[in-house]
Amino acid sequence: MKIALFDSKPYDYSSFNAAIAESGDEIKFFDTKLGVDTAGLAEGCDAVCVFVNDEVNKEVIDRLYSLGVKILALRCAGYNNVDLNAAYKKIHVVHVPAYSPYAVAEHAMAMLLTSIRRIHKAYNRTREFNFSLNGLTGTELHGKTVGIVGTGKIGRIFADICRGFGMKIIAYDKFPIENAGIEYVTIDEIWERSDFISFHCPLTEETTHIFGAEAIEKAKKGVVIVNTSRGALIDAEALLKGIKDRKIGAACLDVYEEEGDIFFRDFSGHIVGDDVIARLISMPNVLITSHQAFLTEEALKNIAETTIQNLKDIEKEGFCENELCYNCGSIERCKKERRKKCF
């Protein structure tokens, strides 16, 4: 197969080249994101591989289809940037549902610990030989309540990590998992009871801005927010106001709702035009990483290998267990149970 891989980074080259080493497949790496203006680069390719910030709307899908592209492979779990309705009966869409849930869950806890124990501030301070402890008083996790929004694989692993710290765990999920050992509550109870809230759910119309002004009003004063899922789960402007009003105690963000034009790029010598993220970064109780939670050697290997296997399954078998299709009404929970083609 000939594969066009968009929004490529140096770490993609090694992992994907290793995944196709003996397959005879060919990958064209493009640094640019996929969009209306760049879709033509996929001419002559059988498949297109995209990441979280590539634009795959109806116009892009129609363009790819006209070029003969048969498969769209997401090298991530989320698919909110793809118009699955427009892709139906044109291009098969596959994703990587669980490249390394441990990587994301561990990063979420790493951010939380860094924030509440002021590790990032202590690191910067001691590099200047300032060994004062003033302003570094932290908060313990033991005995505190963590609210987990979304209990897929990542959410459940994060719950296990929290359990190891002796935390009380409550969770909200539209599809609660039986016998998971988790206390499921309403979303309002998450806001009202949690000392810490961590988001691990997909971005849909229903979950967009699920944590906005109304939720912040209901939340405990001093609540700490962790988001390693999708940026638009949180209304960034409402979050900023909540921080300024001293309602939000701290925020740990690996994602941002307008990250598409910012993350994965070096702006250290430039002025960032997004005032909201600039103000968030300036806050002493906000910790931001640039969509880094997935980035481990193990995850990169799994992403590449699963993506290539997805493509081979569609090419050779005509169907793939990781295919996404809106036609069944539940996208990932396919009624055909992945035993035959979606179309």
Sequence and secondary structure as in RCSB ss.txt:
>XXXX:A:sequence
MKIALFDSKPYDYSSFNAAIAESGDEIKFFDTKLGVDTAGLAEGCDAVCVFVNDEVNKEVIDRLYSLGVKILALR
CAGYNNVDLNAAYKKIHVVHVPAYSPYAVAEHAMAMLLTSIRRIHKAYNRTREFNFSLNGLTGTELHGKTVGIVG
TGKIGRIFADICRGFGMKIIAYDKFPIENAGIEYVTIDEIWERSDFISFHCPLTEETTHIFGAEAIEKAKKGVVI
VNTSRGALIDAEALLKGIKDRKIGAACLDVYEEEGDIFFRDFSGHIVGDDVIARLISMPNVLITSHQAFLTEEAL
KNIAETTIQNLKDIEKEGFCENELCYNCGSIERCKKERRKKCF
>XXXX:A:secstr
 EEEE S  HHHHHHHHHHTTTT  EEEE SS  STTTGGGGTT SEEEE TT  B HHHHHHHHHTT  EEEES
SS  TTB HHHHTTT EEE  TTS HHHHHHHHHHHHHHHHTTHHHHHHHHHTT    TT      TT EEEEE 
 SHHHHHHHHHHHHTT EEEEE SS  TTSS EE  HHHHHHH SEEEE     TTTTTSBSHHHHHHS TTEEE
EE S GGGB HHHHHHHHHTT EEEEEES  TTGGGTTTS  TTS    HHHHHHHHSTTEEE SS TT SHHHH
HHHHHHHHHHHHHHHHHS  TTEE GGGSSTTS TTTTSS   
